[in-house]
Amino acid sequence: MNELMPNQKKFVQIIEITNNGFVEFYFAVGEVEMNVELLLPYRAFIEFCQNNRVSFITKEQEKALNINNKIWKYGL
C-alpha cells in the first residue's frame, strides 16, 4: 500500500476497538479538526498507520477535536 499524501502530516485517534476485532478511528490529514471516521480490521489498521506514518493525537489535540466533532454533530 502506498502512503496517502506523503508531504502532509497525518493523525489518528482510536475511538473504539470492537469485540469482533475492528478498530474505529478518526483519521486526519494536515489538521486534526478536519477528519473522517473510519473502521478497519485490526491488522489492516496497523498496516494503514505504518504505511501512512501517522501520529496519534495528543491530549491537547483530542480536546479540540472533541469540541469540533460535537459542533459538527449537534451544531453550535
C-alpha positions as a Markdown table, in Angstrom:
| # | Residue | x | y | z |
|---|---|---|---|---|
| 1 | Met | 0.0 | 0.0 | 0.0 |
| 2 | Asn | 1.2 | 3.5 | -0.8 |
| 3 | Glu | 1.3 | 6.4 | 1.6 |
| 4 | Leu | -1.5 | 8.8 | 1.2 |
| 5 | Met | -0.3 | 12.4 | 0.6 |
| 6 | Pro | 3.3 | 11.8 | 1.6 |
| 7 | Asn | 4.1 | 15.5 | 2.2 |
| 8 | Gln | 1.3 | 16.0 | 4.7 |
| 9 | Lys | 1.3 | 15.1 | 8.4 |
| 10 | Lys | -1.4 | 12.5 | 9.3 |
| 11 | Phe | -3.2 | 11.9 | 12.6 |
| 12 | Val | -5.1 | 9.0 | 14.1 |
| 13 | Gln | -7.3 | 8.8 | 17.2 |
| 14 | Ile | -8.8 | 5.4 | 18.2 |
| 15 | Ile | -12.4 | 5.7 | 19.1 |
| 16 | Glu | -13.0 | 2.0 | 19.9 |
| 17 | Ile | -11.7 | -1.5 | 19.3 |
| 18 | Thr | -14.7 | -3.7 | 18.9 |
| 19 | Asn | -15.1 | -7.3 | 20.3 |
| 20 | Asn | -15.0 | -8.6 | 16.7 |
| 21 | Gly | -11.6 | -7.1 | 16.0 |
| 22 | Phe | -12.4 | -3.9 | 14.2 |
| 23 | Val | -10.8 | -0.5 | 15.0 |
| 24 | Glu | -13.0 | 2.5 | 14.8 |
| 25 | Phe | -10.9 | 5.7 | 14.5 |
| 26 | Tyr | -10.6 | 9.3 | 13.3 |
| 27 | Phe | -8.1 | 10.0 | 10.5 |
| 28 | Ala | -6.9 | 13.5 | 9.7 |
| 29 | Val | -4.5 | 14.9 | 7.2 |
| 30 | Gly | -2.9 | 18.3 | 7.9 |
| 31 | Glu | -5.3 | 19.5 | 10.6 |
| 32 | Val | -6.7 | 17.3 | 13.3 |
| 33 | Glu | -10.1 | 19.1 | 13.2 |
| 34 | Met | -10.7 | 18.1 | 9.6 |
| 35 | Asn | -11.1 | 14.3 | 9.9 |
| 36 | Val | -13.1 | 11.3 | 8.8 |
| 37 | Glu | -14.3 | 8.4 | 10.9 |
| 38 | Leu | -13.0 | 5.0 | 9.6 |
| 39 | Leu | -13.4 | 1.4 | 10.5 |
| 40 | Leu | -10.8 | -1.3 | 9.7 |
| 41 | Pro | -9.9 | -4.8 | 10.8 |
| 42 | Tyr | -7.1 | -4.6 | 13.4 |
| 43 | Arg | -4.3 | -5.8 | 11.2 |
| 44 | Ala | -5.4 | -3.5 | 8.4 |
| 45 | Phe | -5.4 | -0.6 | 10.8 |
| 46 | Ile | -1.9 | -1.4 | 11.9 |
| 47 | Glu | -0.8 | -1.5 | 8.3 |
| 48 | Phe | -2.6 | 1.7 | 7.5 |
| 49 | Cys | -0.9 | 3.5 | 10.3 |
| 50 | Gln | 2.5 | 2.2 | 9.3 |
| 51 | Asn | 2.1 | 3.0 | 5.6 |
| 52 | Asn | 0.9 | 6.5 | 6.3 |
| 53 | Arg | 3.4 | 7.3 | 9.1 |
| 54 | Val | 0.5 | 8.6 | 11.3 |
| 55 | Ser | 0.9 | 10.4 | 14.6 |
| 56 | Phe | -1.5 | 9.6 | 17.4 |
| 57 | Ile | -3.5 | 12.6 | 18.5 |
| 58 | Thr | -2.2 | 14.2 | 21.7 |
| 59 | Lys | -4.4 | 15.0 | 24.7 |
| 60 | Glu | -4.5 | 18.7 | 23.8 |
| 61 | Gln | -5.4 | 17.9 | 20.2 |
| 62 | Glu | -8.0 | 15.5 | 21.5 |
| 63 | Lys | -9.8 | 18.2 | 23.5 |
| 64 | Ala | -10.0 | 20.5 | 20.4 |
| 65 | Leu | -11.1 | 17.5 | 18.3 |
| 66 | Asn | -13.9 | 16.5 | 20.7 |
| 67 | Ile | -15.3 | 20.1 | 20.8 |
| 68 | Asn | -15.1 | 20.3 | 17.0 |
| 69 | Asn | -16.8 | 16.9 | 16.5 |
| 70 | Lys | -19.6 | 17.9 | 18.8 |
| 71 | Ile | -20.2 | 21.1 | 16.9 |
| 72 | Trp | -20.3 | 19.2 | 13.6 |
| 73 | Lys | -22.7 | 16.6 | 15.0 |
| 74 | Tyr | -25.0 | 18.8 | 17.1 |
| 75 | Gly | -24.5 | 22.4 | 15.8 |
| 76 | Leu | -23.5 | 25.4 | 17.8 |
